[in-house]
Amino acid sequence: MKANMLLYGLAALLLTGAAAAADYLPPAGGQWETRTPQQEGFDPAKLRAATDFAVANETVLFPDLKGVIDERDQRITIPLQFAHEPFSDPIGPLTPHAPSNGLIIHHGYIVAEWGDTQAVDMTHSATKTFLSSVAGVAFDRHMIRSVNDRVLDYVDPSPDFDLPHNRPITWDEMLRQTSGWIGTMWGKPWWADRPGKNAWDELAKGPPPVGKEWKYSDVRVNALALALTYLWKRPLPDVLKQFVMDPIGASNTWHWENYYNAWVTIDGKRMPVPPGGGHWGGGMFISARDLARMGLLALHNGRWGDRQVLSARWVKMARTPTPQEPTYGYMNWFLNTDHRMYPAAREDSVTFLGNGDNIVFIDYQHDMVAVVRWIDDRQKAEFVRLLEASLTAP
């Protein structure tokens, strides 16, 4: 009986891999085949309504300042957006971004595209998906033996992981943002990041219990980035390029920018430590087309053609809900648990999400990826509803 079940599971896995491999994948170098909406089973008018909606709902963070500031100039908007936080001064590069742009991918083919999808812009917290992928490669290469191991046991010297409060913290807790890590990263203390109504609220509450509470915290994400840099003993952008971006044929235009003061010396070599977002500047600067490749990698459960870039086991863990926050897996895999993010999409859909908003929507049901850049956060669910409504065939 067990043997039969094993054979059945293996057959199902092979069939799934064959189906994924049958999809078109764009070659390296920027060429990407297109198909008409009709060829891919979309209602053209309804698909156009979805893309027009994205363009019409480009992010406006400060409507009261219309005509006073350039909303696309993040050198102005990001400091204003986080001005209520203590220690909010940017310490990394900020740049203006392109107008609304994006593309819809079905069975690997481009069926809709708008704006400048080759514009290289900040992607904010979608950067976290690239950071967790670097951790995934380390796991797949057995550099991390178990995600339930303590980070302290791998990191020497440790970035504050040897503080008594931080000693029990595991890789899994860091990836799920439940670690409760305390300390200061690049001049930003843990309590100053999204502190609540008052700037001192988190400080007044004191250190959170390790592994018990979910908190979206770039300070803790950046502690993970530093730990992974010590683990790899090389710059994380180099690791990402070698093991993820080059294998999926990404362009050479993306760049992962560190803070101006985020440098460490490991084995006598000085190297940058990139952040997991653009909260204080920096992070991943990337085009919509390269984001779409990352979406396709997730759609195919870590496989790109005949190469398993990220193991299916890692992708499964990334897609597993965090008990304290069931709409979050590993950073920055946002899950549609209970249809909370997208009522119109199936529960197993996934989104890589960054401020702005920058969205990589992955629809496993329809073999589809949508990249939408600079859409109002309040309108992303309606965009997905319009997109789902435009499909007339699988």
PyMOL commands that set and color helices and strands:
alter all, ss='L'
color gray80, all
select helices_A, chain A and resi 2-22+44-56+63-65+74-81+124-140+151-153+171-176+190-192+201-205+218-232+236-245+288-299+312-318+337-339+377-389
alter helices_A, ss='H'
color red, helices_A
select strands_A, chain A and resi 101-106+109-114+121-122+184-185+188-189+255-257+263-266+269-272+283-286+303-304+307-308+333-335+350-354+358-363+368-373
alter strands_A, ss='S'
color yellow, strands_A
deselect
rebuild
show_as cartoon
